[in-house]
Amino acid sequence: MSTETDPMPRLVSVPLPAAAPTPPPRPAEPPAPAGPPRRGPVRTAAAAVCLVLGTGLIGGAAAGSWLGAAPGERSAAERTFTQGRNIWRSVPVDDLFPRTVHADAAGPGGAARDWTRVAVAPDSDCAGAFDPLLAGVLAPAGCERLIRATYTDATSTSVTTVGLLVTATDGAGMRALRKRFAAERLDERPDLMPRPYARPGTAAAHFGDAQRASWRITVLTDLPAVVFAVTGFADARTGTPPQPAARATDPRATTAPAQAGLGHDAAALADRLDQGLHQALRRAAREAAR
């Protein structure tokens, strides 16, 4: 920037023009009739353009605030949802179905519980995995794949099959399925229990449909998946009135499934599978981000 000072401009006096003679006053005109002022076509068009632009800017700002963050969030959710449909292909079976599971306070009265895996079913479709009524309820979501494993408790007196149904629907379909389960309380109906997976030569060899005593079904909405578990006695006993895990884990429950901890087995192993699935997805996301 220059530090020199410009010379001050010289003021020049300019004479003012002589005043023009005042014209004679004009006679007053009668007042115009009252009414709204009329605009010329140019002013009218300009006002309309301003109104449209203003409305558009306001509307655009509102829409921008509504849509601004949504695409990124929606994309992340869509990526997780899509990845969840295929994660079972790449996750080791021991991550989804550990050989042993321990829970410090998963039993009745907060007792510790331990389970050992005795069988893993080959991944398959859903044919024969559910009673006909439950299969009909799940049908709108489709069946991409079904994976299951069966556990026994530390005393080998109870057996539990836990499974993951990978659906073929989208997020809206999963939300609709969950809404129906909640509205109609389908997860509490004994005629909608999953079927067990029993492998000969194991503690679960005699775990059939008639031995089912408690169960849990959870419809996920962030993933295309239904997590379920069904449990019963390993000694092939029948005649135990089944009770959903949500009721069998109530401290006030006095039924056989409640006192034997069968509801606790179903709930804890279903939760463990749910957690393992989400942990696998988080690991996959971290690896993809590297």
Secondary structure, DSSP 8 states (H G I E B T S, - for coil): ----------------------------------------HHHHHHHHHHHHHHHHHHHHHHHHHHHSSHHHHHHHHHHHHHHHHHHHHHS-HHHHS-SEEEETT-SGGG--EEEEEEEE---B-STTTB-HHHHHHHGGG--SEEEEEEEEETTSSEEEEEEEEE-SS-HHHHHHHHHHHHHHTGGG-GGG-B-----TTSTTTT--GGGEEEEEEEE-SSSSEEEEEEEEETT-------EEHHHHTSTT--SHHHHTTHHHHHHHHHHHHHHHHHHHHHHHHHHHH-
